[in-house]
Amino acid sequence: FDLDEEIDGPDYEITLYDAALETLDRLAMAVGGKTMAPLVLKTTEAYMKKPDWKSKVAGLMALSQTAESCRDSFIPILGKLVTSILKEIKSD
């Protein structure tokens, strides 16, 4: 897979969504999990409680994009995190 070739292709368009995901990932790598995890968890919790599905997806994607860098902070609370997410998803 050649990313340069893919990006230069006529069908490739970088969307705001793509840029936001990449930014979250890079920010988490730059500042580290100890700094980023509390912010992501607080934001995700707030977004998961919103009634619209777009907010829920945004919260889940924030977790997904920062999971690698925040892994050491997420692992100890993983069970609680999954239970909380499932509860909010089921409430809809």
N, C-alpha and C positions, 0 to 999 in steps of 0.2 A: 504494500500500500504506500503510495507516494502522496503525502499531504500537499506538497507544493503543486503537483500536477492536478490534484483534486480541486484545490482552491482556485487555480487559474482556469479551470474548466468553465464553460458557458452556463452550466446549470447550478453553479455554486453561489449561494447567497448567504452571507452572515447576517443572521437576524438578531434583534435585540435580545431575544431569549437565549440564543447561543452565546452571545457576548456576556450576558449576566451569569450564566452557568460557569463559564470559563473564569470570570472575575471572582466568583465565590471560591472556586477551587484555588486559584492563585493567591488570593488574600489569605485563605486558611493556611496555605503552605508558608506564606511569608511571615505571618504573625505567630503561627503555631497553634496547636490545639488547646493549650491551657488558656490562651487568651480568647480564641475564637469560639470554643465550645459553649461557654455560658451565654454568649450573645446569640448563637444559633439556636440553642435550646429555648431561650426565652422567646425569641421571635417565632420559632416553630410552634411553640405552645399557643401563642396568641393567634397565629394564623390558623391553626387546626380548630380553634374554637369558633371561628367565623362560619357563618352558614353557607357561604358560596363555595362551590367546588374548586374554583380557581385559587382561592386563598389556601385551601387544603393542599392542593398540588404544589403551590409555591413553598409551603412549609416543608413538605416531603422532599422536594427537590433541593432545598437548602441543606437538609440533613444528608441527602445523597451526595451532593457535591463536596461537602466538607468532611464526610465520614473518614476518609483516609487520613487526613491531617489531624482530625480530632479523635481518632480511634481510641487512644489511651483514656480519654475522658468519657467517651461514649460506652465503652465495654462494661464498666462497673454498673451502669444504670440501664443497660440494654433491655432487660426484662420489663422494667418500669416504663421505659420509653415505648416499647412495642405495645404494651397493654394500654397505655394512654392514647396512642395513635389509633389502635383498633377501636377503642371506646368512641373516639370522635368520629371515625369513619362510619361505625354502626349507627350512630345517632341520626344519621341522615337517611 
